[in-house]
């Protein structure tokens, strides 16, 4: 089965995801949490936490909200 084509997102959506990811990363560092700490608490992989922090658009919104709550945003 062929892979679906990559979804393109508006510049505004991409910028919003990057801003959220940066805010999550800054809050995590401020609270002295490691990526592994957040991943364990959220029940997701370290790689997914990293992708959320980078603002990648393919991440689950539920996972992003969970990480946001864990870091106190």
MODELLER restraints for C-alpha pairs under 7 A, 6 or more apart:
rsr = mdl.restraints
at = mdl.atoms
rsr.add(forms.Gaussian(group=physical.xy_distance, feature=features.Distance(at['CA:14:A'], at['CA:57:A']), mean=6.94, stdev=0.5))
rsr.add(forms.Gaussian(group=physical.xy_distance, feature=features.Distance(at['CA:17:A'], at['CA:55:A']), mean=4.56, stdev=0.5))
rsr.add(forms.Gaussian(group=physical.xy_distance, feature=features.Distance(at['CA:17:A'], at['CA:56:A']), mean=6.90, stdev=0.5))
rsr.add(forms.Gaussian(group=physical.xy_distance, feature=features.Distance(at['CA:17:A'], at['CA:57:A']), mean=6.77, stdev=0.5))
rsr.add(forms.Gaussian(group=physical.xy_distance, feature=features.Distance(at['CA:18:A'], at['CA:54:A']), mean=6.18, stdev=0.5))
rsr.add(forms.Gaussian(group=physical.xy_distance, feature=features.Distance(at['CA:18:A'], at['CA:55:A']), mean=4.05, stdev=0.5))
rsr.add(forms.Gaussian(group=physical.xy_distance, feature=features.Distance(at['CA:20:A'], at['CA:55:A']), mean=6.93, stdev=0.5))
rsr.add(forms.Gaussian(group=physical.xy_distance, feature=features.Distance(at['CA:21:A'], at['CA:52:A']), mean=5.64, stdev=0.5))
rsr.add(forms.Gaussian(group=physical.xy_distance, feature=features.Distance(at['CA:21:A'], at['CA:53:A']), mean=3.78, stdev=0.5))
rsr.add(forms.Gaussian(group=physical.xy_distance, feature=features.Distance(at['CA:21:A'], at['CA:54:A']), mean=5.50, stdev=0.5))
rsr.add(forms.Gaussian(group=physical.xy_distance, feature=features.Distance(at['CA:21:A'], at['CA:55:A']), mean=4.88, stdev=0.5))
rsr.add(forms.Gaussian(group=physical.xy_distance, feature=features.Distance(at['CA:22:A'], at['CA:53:A']), mean=5.89, stdev=0.5))
rsr.add(forms.Gaussian(group=physical.xy_distance, feature=features.Distance(at['CA:24:A'], at['CA:53:A']), mean=6.24, stdev=0.5))
rsr.add(forms.Gaussian(group=physical.xy_distance, feature=features.Distance(at['CA:24:A'], at['CA:68:A']), mean=6.10, stdev=0.5))
rsr.add(forms.Gaussian(group=physical.xy_distance, feature=features.Distance(at['CA:24:A'], at['CA:71:A']), mean=6.72, stdev=0.5))
rsr.add(forms.Gaussian(group=physical.xy_distance, feature=features.Distance(at['CA:25:A'], at['CA:53:A']), mean=5.67, stdev=0.5))
rsr.add(forms.Gaussian(group=physical.xy_distance, feature=features.Distance(at['CA:27:A'], at['CA:71:A']), mean=5.79, stdev=0.5))
rsr.add(forms.Gaussian(group=physical.xy_distance, feature=features.Distance(at['CA:28:A'], at['CA:71:A']), mean=5.40, stdev=0.5))
rsr.add(forms.Gaussian(group=physical.xy_distance, feature=features.Distance(at['CA:35:A'], at['CA:46:A']), mean=5.95, stdev=0.5))
rsr.add(forms.Gaussian(group=physical.xy_distance, feature=features.Distance(at['CA:35:A'], at['CA:49:A']), mean=6.60, stdev=0.5))
rsr.add(forms.Gaussian(group=physical.xy_distance, feature=features.Distance(at['CA:36:A'], at['CA:46:A']), mean=5.68, stdev=0.5))
rsr.add(forms.Gaussian(group=physical.xy_distance, feature=features.Distance(at['CA:38:A'], at['CA:67:A']), mean=6.82, stdev=0.5))
rsr.add(forms.Gaussian(group=physical.xy_distance, feature=features.Distance(at['CA:39:A'], at['CA:45:A']), mean=5.50, stdev=0.5))
rsr.add(forms.Gaussian(group=physical.xy_distance, feature=features.Distance(at['CA:39:A'], at['CA:46:A']), mean=5.27, stdev=0.5))
rsr.add(forms.Gaussian(group=physical.xy_distance, feature=features.Distance(at['CA:39:A'], at['CA:49:A']), mean=6.25, stdev=0.5))
rsr.add(forms.Gaussian(group=physical.xy_distance, feature=features.Distance(at['CA:42:A'], at['CA:66:A']), mean=6.25, stdev=0.5))
rsr.add(forms.Gaussian(group=physical.xy_distance, feature=features.Distance(at['CA:42:A'], at['CA:67:A']), mean=6.34, stdev=0.5))
rsr.add(forms.Gaussian(group=physical.xy_distance, feature=features.Distance(at['CA:52:A'], at['CA:59:A']), mean=6.45, stdev=0.5))
rsr.add(forms.Gaussian(group=physical.xy_distance, feature=features.Distance(at['CA:52:A'], at['CA:64:A']), mean=6.25, stdev=0.5))
